[in-house]
């Protein structure tokens, strides 16, 4: 137990140190630019048809502070799939990707179960978060990951270290959070995975290569 607490304390300290260092290097950062706008993502993906984009409320937008975002709902056979992408051209203090683990509880959701799932894309494997979220008696599936021109990853801890590395060595700290939410029902996990596997290359087109 003591060893576990020590590891957790060290991890948190490392994250804080990384954030502090990135903040100190913020003036050296070179903002990136999207190769294509996020709203250019396909209106139809794996049989899911877009039924419209949403505007985020001003107070939520002020908290997130993304350079660009997309909040879109897709529909298939009467089922809705929510897609949210927040893109940051350069991350610095107060303007970094917000983990759903921190944001959702503030909106009344709890993380009922945490897991990961591997996605196969063009012969490569990518691990993304695969969680169950719950509000009262309503439960949904949530897949999310962090994506940039260079990489795709699931871990918030890893993200802090990669952010520090990029800030020091390259001066680029751009990145995006991509999140998919569907009802927790039979067959929906497979639908989410299939959608994500088709979505990731399209998001990469927007981020650039």
Helices and strands as residue ranges (DSSP letters): H 2-24, G 26-28, G 38-40, E 44-45, E 48-53, H 58-64, E 68-76, E 79-88, H 100-106, E 110-113, E 116-121, E 124-135, E 138-147, E 152-153, H 156-169, E 175-183, H 188-207
